[in-house]
Amino acid sequence: MPLHQGSSAPAQPRGAAVNPFYGVADPASGMEAAPPRHRLPDGPMAPSAAYQYVHDELMLDGNARLNLATFVTTWMEAEAATLMSDCRDKNMIDKDEYPRTAELERRCVAMLADLWHAPLPENAVGCSTTGSSEACMLAGLALKRRWALRNRDRYPATARPNLVMGVNVQVCWDKFCNFWEVEARQVPMEGDRFHLDPQAAAELCDENTIGVVAVLGSTFDGSYEPVAELCAALDTLQERTGLDVPVHVDGASGAMIAPFLDPELVWDFRLPRVGSINTSGHKYGLVYPGVGWALWRSAEALPEELVFRVNYLGGDMPTFALNFSRPGAQVAAQYYTFLRLGRDGFRAVQQSTRDVARTLAERVESMGDFRLLTRGDQLPVFAFTTAEGVTAFDVFDVSRRLREAGWLVPAYTFPPHREDLAVLRVVCRNGFTSDLGELFLDDLTRLMPDLRRQSGPLHGPTSAATAFHH
């Protein structure tokens, strides 16, 4: 006979009770039942209980360090995290109450202006944003308003402005054109050219063109667009037609890579036609999300009427942003990173990341199953597709199998004129070490025999979850 007899108490309703080992089984703690998911609970619960519920649900997210799809920073030093925690209650917009945070923002703008060779860095015009998408919106607004001010006596009010860009731009530029009623004129991909062609861009410009966007580091494959060649083509256009078309450089990633690893590359304010530049502090600026930066060559490039001044938070507060209230923590973290690393530190970090990308690209190519489109020698990013003659699997099968091992590697098709091309892309960031790279290669090598034995691709682009949304 058993030594202990079971309880005769009735079973509790399924899903209503919480295991007592989860926490204190005390009604006052809020631990006796699971909370509702789609309405506010009737009363409060203990902080520890609320934390545990949310923490446990978030465990089902992917591991950010193994996410090779995102460009966003996934690792910072403990000191940076502490500093951000110290500033989490500061509203970045309240510059009168938090003047030192405002000063750190101003210093960051000046540092970036110097890094990007602005004519007078100490008098730089710029601001922090929630990310490069907002920065692009602000730059686009400045281009549109500057065009309108210059041409209001020449063109009818019904004239519709247009913006010229490559089809490979980040989706924020499509949003800008949609939201602010600007015609998007996109240069398609052709053959093995996966970004903007300077001459084709110049040919799309006319008297209603507010500017041309050049991307320093395409998200599709990591390649730089030829900014200097674009400016030269627009110089020739101006000589021939009189049209003076400014250039905005979307340096979301590359503007924090090229100054350190490619100093001989001329892409920034050294080119007189470049009127504005943006970057993501939370990408290769090495800060947690979300901070971006928008800078203009001079005050003339940013129309004064776009700058608002309010005094109801105290003081005279000029602001140019789509958002108003936002945290100051990321700005403090950006200044910390600039101080912590300096030019030599940034160069070392970015070079290490590029070395990892180039090594991984070479190793992937040596497997024989894949063909490289890029090699990680511009952005620390490489894109690859299946080699000619491979019919047993496609890039979507590879992405799915890598996900089973915890790696998020996006598989996606290219834009119009090259929809036939489907690729995988690996983004290497600070914190993705050579050791992690070896683990990635081990997992990729381990799954290849199964893929080679397939009779054909299993899913294809229509049903595969790629973890990439451009």
Secondary structure by P-SEA (a helix, b strand, c coil): ccccccccccccccccccccccccccccccccccccccccccccccaaaaaaaaaaaacccccccccccccccccccaaaaaaaaaccccccccccccaaaaaaaaaaaaaaaaaacccccccccccccccaaaaaaaaaaaaaaaaaaaccccccccbbbbbbbcccccaaaaaaaaaaccccbbbbbccccccccaaaaaaaccccccbbbbbccccccccccaaaaaaaaaaaaaaccccbbbbbbccccccccccccccccccccccccccbbbbbccccccccccbbbbbcccccccccccbbbbcccccccccccccccccaaaaaaaaaaaaaccaaaaaaaaaaaaaaaaaaaaaaaaccccccccccccccbbbbccccccccccaaaaaaaaaaaccbbbbbbbccccccccbbbbbbcccccaaaaaaaaaaaaaaaaaaaaccccccccccccccccc
